[in-house]
Amino acid sequence: MRSFLRCSYLATLVVTIVSGRALAQSWVAVEDQLLAGSTTDAGDRFGSAVALSGDTLLVGAPYAGLNERGEAYVFSRSNGAWIEQARLLAPPAIALDFDHFGASVALEGDLAVVGAPEARANDSGAAFVYRRVGTTWTFESTLVWPAPSAQERFGWSVAIADSTVAVGAPRRSGIWGLNGAVGIFTGQGSAWTYRVRLSNPFADDDDQLGGALDLERLPSGRFGLIATSLNSSGVLYEGSGASWSYVDMIGGWSGQAVAREGTTAIVAEPFNNVPSGGRVLINVANASGYVLQKNLVSPSSSHPYNRFGRAIALDGDLLAVGETFDPNSNPGHGKVHVFRRSGTTWTAVRTMVLPGLAQADNFGWSLALEGSDLIVSAPRASTAAGASAGTVLVLRIGETSATYCGSGISGAGCVARMSSSGVPSASLATPFVLSTSRVEAQRAGFIFYGVSGPTDVVWGASSVLCVKSPARRTNTQDSGGTAGACDGSFVLDWNQFVASTPTALGQPFSAGNEIFAQGWYRDPLSAKGFQLSNALAFILEP
């Protein structure tokens, strides 16, 4: 299996926007790449866990390898492309069948932590630390705590912040059944030390603390940890080293996912079936503790088994929520909802689905969000590698316009690129300029567009048609520039074009409409006599 699939060859802009709401800032969501591991095979469930840190992505495939021992893959972004950098395995002396290494992952800079909740002979579990030097990842340490219990699932969840690691064991036995616990470890150099075991001070029957974790360094220099309980509330702790203390309880029950940033702490309860099939509880700290600010439910449908909140990811004022099951549409297909915060108001910006998936593919099972990068997995998706091989999409979100697809290479070696400036608008007369640059000089060409969505059809020897039919061309232009060079260009003021062309495809345009545009130009040296640029997607503002 290829380590990745570039969108210029497969599934260009596979994300379909299904929310048409017009906002002050409309968004596009463009697929950057569709990823798979170099050895991904049927049943691996690649994407069961994901973690993102800058230009590095860590993906777990817990059912991969010999008898589900599990694997994890590291991808590194270079020049806009995500390329597999390493394939991580549990140390041979420790690895056993059905360890499910990769069931949880955490990443920060050059440190990676991978959980294997069924590792070791008694299935007590373990977590493993890997460090990158240059481009090489090396196993550094096995994390376990004293007196592990059989089948406690240590490594079910992991989190890392500044050489401090938290590991969840939700099935560890306590006074009230399977109360669960969280272990804290600290690293110095290559040495890792167990510090303390945290429990829920208000534990009840089978709470299973450690279902999900979020760990961050606080302004005070201490660390803040949220640990959810699979059958109870989330628990907040603060501390460092071996000194940790309980702070507060948040959420209601059945916390399956968690995210924290600054004074915002979020717990997701996808199995809270009443009334809407899952909810996401947004809590904000004040002088007396954390208070509930918002209770989010699915913006697209309501059903007791939606599983809204199976995964969440928070970055600043952006929140992504996975909804992996919707009996009202395509059961188990999955969706991802993006919300944006303004003051104390959270607004649903986009709902995204992945066309072509089958039932139970679980798009949105795991998420990571950083800046405009949104990572979405579908671990049960069938690919060329086989059924339930799994896949991960890297998306770019939050832009009024974004490029996608691939450019053809002209006979003279020119690679034309689309770009834009200004605000695309359904009413404003201010310019929104589409540009196709790096075109072969002194060639005839034009910009064409469509409103039916993206496509991915090979045209000529190297070009890809990225705009779905029907499409319409705009006026023919001369690229100008210096003969023999790649300094030609085509320019179109979209807002002016629409205002002066009452028969334009898509008229009448309104806020929220999505447009797809691409450049075409003559290339006598190519087999087909023409080339295409990459494409640009944009959404009209009011």
C-alpha positions in Angstrom: 0.0 0.0 0.0 1.3 3.5 -0.8 2.3 5.6 2.2 0.0 8.4 1.1 -2.3 9.3 -1.8 -2.0 12.8 -3.1 -5.2 14.5 -4.0 -4.0 15.2 -7.5 -4.4 11.5 -8.2 -7.3 10.4 -6.0 -10.3 11.9 -4.2 -9.8 15.5 -4.9 -11.8 17.6 -2.4 -13.6 14.5 -1.2 -15.1 16.4 1.6 -18.6 17.6 0.8 -20.0 20.6 2.6 -23.5 19.7 3.7 -24.2 22.8 5.8 -25.3 25.7 3.6 -25.6 28.3 6.3 -24.3 31.8 5.3 -22.1 33.3 8.0 -20.0 36.5 8.3 -17.1 34.3 7.5 -17.9 31.3 5.3 -15.4 28.4 5.2 -14.2 25.9 2.7 -12.8 22.5 3.7 -10.3 21.1 1.3 -8.6 17.7 1.3 -4.8 18.1 1.5 -4.0 14.3 1.5 -5.6 11.0 2.0 -3.2 8.9 4.1 -2.4 5.2 4.7 0.5 3.4 6.2 3.2 1.8 4.0 2.2 -1.7 5.3 -1.5 -1.1 5.9 -3.6 -4.2 5.3 -7.2 -5.3 5.6 -8.5 -5.1 9.1 -5.7 -2.8 10.5 -8.1 0.0 11.4 -5.5 2.6 10.5 -6.6 5.9 12.2 -8.1 4.5 15.4 -6.1 7.2 17.1 -4.4 10.3 15.8 -2.2 13.1 17.2 -0.8 16.2 15.5 2.1 18.5 16.5 3.1 21.1 13.9 4.3 19.3 10.8 4.3 15.9 12.4 1.3 13.5 12.5 1.1 10.2 14.5 -1.5 7.6 13.5 -2.3 4.4 15.4 -3.4 1.1 13.7 -4.0 -1.2 16.7 -5.2 -4.2 14.7 -2.2 -4.2 12.3 0.6 -6.7 12.1 0.8 -10.3 13.3 -2.3 -11.3 15.3 -3.2 -7.7 16.0 0.0 -6.7 17.8 -0.6 -3.2 16.4 1.5 -0.5 14.7 1.8 3.3 14.6 3.0 5.5 11.8 4.7 8.9 11.8 4.1 11.3 8.9 6.1 14.5 8.4 5.0 17.4 6.2 7.6 18.8 3.8 6.8 21.3 1.0 3.1 20.7 1.6 3.2 16.9 1.3 2.7 14.5 4.2 5.2 11.6 3.8 5.6 8.6 6.1 8.7 9.1 8.2 8.6 6.0 10.5 6.7 2.9 11.4 6.7 2.3 15.1 6.4 -1.1 16.7 6.5 -2.3 20.3 9.9 -3.6 21.3 10.3 -7.3 20.2 11.0 -8.5 23.7 7.7 -7.1 24.9 5.4 -7.4 21.9 2.7 -10.1 22.1 -0.3 -11.1 20.1 -3.4 -8.9 20.5 -1.5 -6.1 22.3 -3.3 -3.5 20.2 -0.3 -1.2 20.2 -1.5 2.1 18.7 -5.0 2.1 20.3 -4.0 5.5 21.8 -1.3 8.0 20.7 0.1 11.3 21.9 2.7 13.6 20.3 4.6 16.7 21.2 7.5 17.8 19.0 10.1 15.0 18.9 8.4 12.8 21.5 5.7 10.2 20.8 3.8 8.0 23.2 1.9 5.0 22.0 -0.5 3.0 24.2 -1.0 -0.8 24.0 -3.9 -1.6 26.5 -3.6 -5.3 26.1 0.2 -5.5 26.3 2.0 -8.0 28.6 1.1 -11.5 29.5 -1.8 -10.5 31.8 -3.2 -7.9 29.5 -2.5 -5.2 32.1 -1.2 -2.9 29.3 1.7 -0.6 28.7 2.7 2.7 27.0 5.8 3.2 25.0 7.9 6.4 24.5 9.8 7.1 21.2 12.1 10.0 20.5 13.1 11.6 17.1 16.6 12.7 16.4 16.9 14.2 13.0 14.5 12.1 11.0 15.0 8.9 13.0 12.6 7.6 15.6 14.0 5.4 18.4 12.3 3.5 21.1 13.2 5.1 24.5 11.1 3.6 27.3 8.3 1.3 28.4 5.9 3.0 30.8 4.3 0.8 33.5 3.4 1.4 37.1 4.0 -0.6 40.2 1.8 -3.6 40.9 -0.2 -3.7 37.7 -3.5 -5.6 37.7 -4.6 -8.0 35.1 -6.7 -6.6 32.3 -6.7 -3.1 33.7 -6.1 -1.6 30.2 -3.2 0.6 31.1 -2.5 2.5 27.9 -6.2 2.9 27.0 -5.4 6.7 26.8 -2.2 8.7 26.8 -1.3 12.4 26.9 1.9 14.4 26.9 3.1 17.9 27.8 6.6 19.1 28.4 8.1 15.6 29.2 5.2 14.7 31.5 3.1 11.8 30.4 -0.3 10.7 31.7 -1.6 7.2 31.0 -5.1 6.0 31.7 -6.1 2.5 32.9 -10.0 2.7 33.0 -10.5 -1.0 34.1 -8.2 -0.9 37.2 -10.1 -2.3 40.2 -10.9 -0.1 43.2 -13.2 0.0 46.2 -16.2 0.4 43.9 -15.5 -2.1 41.2 -13.7 -0.9 38.1 -12.9 2.6 39.3 -10.0 3.2 36.9 -6.9 5.3 37.5 -4.3 7.5 35.7 -0.6 7.2 36.0 1.8 10.2 35.8 5.4 9.8 34.5 8.1 12.4 34.0 11.1 12.2 31.7 14.6 13.6 32.1 16.9 12.9 29.2 16.1 9.4 28.1 15.0 8.3 31.6 11.4 8.1 32.5 10.1 7.8 36.1 6.7 6.8 37.5 5.5 9.5 39.9 1.9 9.0 41.1 -1.4 7.2 40.5 -4.4 9.4 40.4 -7.9 8.2 41.3 -11.4 9.8 41.4 -12.0 11.0 45.0 -15.7 10.6 44.5 -15.6 7.2 42.8 -18.8 5.3 42.3 -19.5 1.8 40.9 -17.4 1.1 37.8 -16.6 4.7 36.9 -13.6 3.7 34.8 -11.5 6.8 35.2 -9.0 7.3 32.4 -11.2 6.8 29.4 -9.7 10.0 27.8 -7.0 12.4 28.8 -6.0 16.0 28.1 -2.7 17.3 29.7 -1.3 20.8 29.4 1.3 23.1 31.0 -0.4 25.9 32.9 0.9 29.5 33.2 1.8 28.7 36.8 4.3 26.2 35.6 2.3 23.3 37.0 0.2 20.9 34.8 -3.5 20.7 34.3 -5.0 17.3 33.6 -8.6 16.3 32.7 -9.4 12.6 32.9 -12.8 11.4 31.9 -14.6 8.4 33.3 -16.3 6.1 30.9 -19.3 5.9 33.2 -19.1 9.2 35.1 -17.9 12.8 35.1 -14.6 14.2 34.1 -12.1 15.0 36.8 -9.7 17.9 36.9 -6.3 17.7 38.6 -3.3 20.1 38.9 0.2 19.3 39.9 3.7 18.4 38.8 6.2 15.6 39.5 4.7 13.4 42.3 2.5 16.2 43.8 -1.0 16.3 42.3 -4.3 17.4 43.7 -8.0 17.2 42.8 -9.5 20.5 41.5 -13.0 20.0 40.2 -15.6 17.7 38.5 -17.0 18.6 35.0 -19.4 16.9 32.7 -22.3 14.6 33.5 -21.7 11.0 32.7 -20.0 8.7 30.1 -17.1 11.0 29.1 -15.5 9.5 26.0 -13.5 12.4 24.8 -12.0 15.5 26.3 -10.2 18.7 25.3 -8.8 21.6 27.3 -7.2 24.9 26.4 -6.7 27.8 28.8 -9.8 28.3 30.8 -12.0 26.1 28.5 -12.5 22.5 29.4 -14.7 20.3 27.2 -16.1 16.8 27.8 -18.0 14.8 25.2 -20.7 12.3 26.1 -21.6 10.4 22.8 -23.5 7.7 24.7 -25.8 10.2 26.5 -28.7 9.1 24.4 -31.4 11.5 25.6 -32.6 13.5 23.8 -30.3 13.8 20.8 -27.8 11.0 20.7 -24.8 12.6 22.4 -23.7 16.0 23.7 -20.6 18.1 24.2 -20.3 20.0 27.4 -18.3 23.3 27.3 -17.1 24.5 30.6 -15.3 27.7 31.4 -13.3 28.5 34.6 -14.2 31.4 36.8 -13.2 32.5 40.3 -15.3 29.7 41.9 -14.4 26.8 39.5 -15.7 25.6 36.2 -19.2 26.4 35.1 -21.2 25.1 32.1 -21.2 27.6 29.2 -22.8 25.6 26.5 -24.3 22.2 25.9 -23.8 21.3 22.2 -25.8 18.7 20.3 -25.7 17.6 16.7 -26.7 20.5 14.4 -27.7 18.1 11.6 -29.9 15.5 13.1 -31.4 14.1 16.3 -31.4 10.4 17.1 -30.6 8.5 20.3 -27.7 6.7 18.7 -25.9 9.5 16.7 -22.8 9.2 18.9 -22.2 12.9 18.6 -19.0 13.6 20.5 -17.2 10.3 19.8 -14.1 12.5 19.2 -13.4 16.2 19.8 -10.5 18.5 19.0 -10.1 22.1 20.2 -7.8 24.9 19.0 -8.5 28.4 20.2 -12.1 29.3 19.2 -12.5 26.3 16.8 -14.0 23.0 17.9 -14.3 19.9 15.8 -16.8 17.1 16.9 -17.0 13.7 15.4 -20.4 12.0 15.0 -19.8 8.4 14.0 -23.3 7.0 13.7 -26.5 8.5 12.4 -29.4 6.1 11.8 -31.4 8.9 10.1 -29.0 8.9 7.1 -26.2 6.4 6.6 -25.6 4.4 9.8 -21.9 4.4 10.8 -20.8 6.5 7.9 -19.9 9.4 10.2 -19.8 13.2 10.1 -17.6 15.9 11.5 -19.0 19.2 12.7 -16.9 22.4 13.1 -18.0 25.0 15.6 -16.6 28.5 16.1 -16.8 30.6 19.3 -17.5 34.3 19.4 -17.6 35.6 22.9 -19.7 33.0 24.7 -21.6 31.9 21.6 -20.7 28.7 19.7 -22.0 28.5 16.2 -22.0 25.5 13.8 -19.8 26.5 10.9 -19.7 23.3 8.8 -20.8 19.7 8.7 -18.6 17.5 6.6 -19.1 14.0 5.3 -17.0 11.7 3.1 -18.8 10.5 0.0 -18.2 6.9 -1.0 -17.9 5.5 2.5 -20.0 2.5 3.5 -22.0 1.9 6.7 -19.8 1.5 9.8 -16.8 3.2 8.3 -16.8 5.7 11.3 -15.6 8.9 9.6 -14.8 11.2 12.6 -13.7 8.4 14.9 -10.6 10.3 15.9 -9.7 14.0 15.4 -6.8 16.4 15.7 -7.0 20.2 15.1 -4.1 22.7 15.0 -4.4 26.0 13.2 -6.1 25.3 9.8 -5.1 21.6 9.9 -7.9 19.2 10.7 -7.1 15.5 10.9 -10.1 13.1 10.5 -9.9 9.4 10.6 -12.2 6.7 9.2 -10.7 3.5 10.8 -13.2 1.1 9.4 -13.1 2.4 5.8 -12.3 -0.1 3.1 -9.5 1.0 0.8 -7.3 -0.6 -1.9 -5.6 -2.4 1.0 -8.8 -4.2 2.0 -11.9 -4.1 4.2 -11.5 -2.0 7.4 -7.9 -1.1 6.4 -8.8 2.5 7.5 -7.8 5.9 6.2 -6.9 9.4 7.6 -7.7 12.7 5.9 -5.7 15.8 6.3 -8.0 18.8 5.7 -7.5 22.5 5.6 -10.3 24.5 7.0 -11.3 28.1 7.9 -10.4 29.8 4.7 -12.8 31.8 2.4 -10.8 30.3 -0.5 -8.3 27.5 -0.8 -6.4 25.7 -3.5 -6.7 22.0 -4.2 -5.9 19.4 -6.7 -2.7 19.3 -8.8 -1.2 21.3 -11.7 -0.1 19.9 -15.0 3.5 20.4 -16.2 3.8 22.2 -19.5 6.2 21.2 -22.3 8.5 24.1 -21.2 8.3 22.9 -17.5 5.8 25.5 -16.3 3.5 24.6 -13.4 0.6 27.0 -13.3 -0.8 27.9 -9.8 -4.1 29.4 -8.8 -4.4 32.1 -6.1 -6.9 34.8 -5.0 -7.1 38.1 -3.2 -9.9 40.0 -1.7 -13.3 38.8 -0.5 -15.6 36.7 -2.6 -19.1 38.3 -2.2 -22.6 37.9 -3.4 -23.3 41.6 -3.1 -20.1 43.7 -2.7 -18.5 45.5 -5.6 -15.0 45.4 -4.2 -12.6 43.1 -6.2 -12.2 39.4 -5.6 -9.3 38.6 -7.9 -8.6 35.1 -9.2 -5.1 34.7 -10.6 -3.4 31.9 -12.6 0.3 32.5 -12.4 3.5 30.7 -13.6 1.8 30.1 -17.0 3.9 29.7 -20.1 4.4 33.2 -21.5 2.5 34.5 -24.5 -0.1 31.7 -24.5 -3.8 32.0 -25.0 -5.9 30.8 -22.1 -8.7 31.5 -19.6 -10.1 30.7 -16.2 -13.1 28.4 -16.1 -15.4 27.6 -13.2 -18.3 25.4 -12.0 -20.8 25.3 -9.1 -21.4 21.5 -9.0 -18.4 20.5 -7.0 -14.9 19.1 -7.5 -13.8 16.2 -9.6 -10.6 14.4 -10.4 -10.2 13.4 -14.0 -6.9 13.0 -15.8 -6.6 15.3 -18.8 -3.7 15.0 -21.2 -0.4 13.6 -20.1 -0.1 15.4 -16.7 -3.1 17.6 -16.1 -6.1 16.9 -13.9 -9.5 18.3 -14.4 -10.6 19.5 -11.0 -14.0 21.2 -11.7 -17.1 19.1 -12.1 -19.3 19.6 -15.2 -21.2 21.7 -16.1 -18.5 24.3 -16.3 -18.2 27.7 -18.0 -15.2 29.5 -19.4 -14.5 33.2 -19.0 -13.0 35.5 -21.6 -9.9 34.3 -23.4 -6.7 36.2 -22.4 -3.1 36.4 -23.4 -0.7 35.3 -20.7 1.8 38.0 -21.5 5.3 37.7 -20.1 8.7 36.9 -21.7 8.7 34.3 -24.5 10.1 31.0 -23.3 9.6 31.8 -19.6 7.0 30.8 -17.1 6.0 34.3 -16.1 2.6 34.5 -17.8 -0.7 34.9 -16.0 -4.4 35.2 -16.3 -6.4 37.5 -14.0 -10.2 37.6 -13.3 -12.1 39.8 -10.9 -14.8 37.4 -10.0 -17.2 39.9 -8.4 -17.0 42.1 -11.5 -17.5 39.2 -13.8 -20.6 38.1 -12.0 -22.0 41.6 -11.9 -21.5 42.1 -15.6 -22.6 38.6 -16.8 -26.3 38.0 -16.0 -26.2 34.6 -17.7 -23.2 33.4 -15.6 -23.5 29.8 -14.6 -24.9 29.6 -11.1 -26.9 32.9 -11.3 -28.4 34.2 -9.1 -25.6 33.8 -6.7 -26.1 34.1 -2.9 -24.1 34.0 0.3 -22.9 30.5 1.1 -22.6 29.4 -2.6 -19.4 27.4 -3.3 -17.5 28.0 -6.5 -14.7 25.9 -8.1 -12.3 27.5 -10.6 -9.3 26.4 -12.7 -6.9 27.8 -15.3 -6.5 26.5 -18.9 -3.9 27.5 -21.4 -2.4 26.4 -24.7 0.8 24.3 -24.7 1.8 23.3 -28.2 4.7 21.1 -26.9 2.3 18.8 -25.0 0.6 15.8 -26.5 -2.9 17.3 -26.1 -1.9 20.9 -26.9 -3.0 22.4 -23.6 -2.4 22.3 -19.8 -4.4 23.0 -16.6 -3.4 24.7 -13.4 -4.5 23.5 -10.0 -7.9 24.6 -8.8 -9.4 27.1 -6.3 -12.5 26.6 -4.1 -14.2 29.6 -2.6 -17.4 30.4 -0.8 -19.3 33.7 -1.3 -19.7 36.0 1.6 -22.9 38.0 2.0 
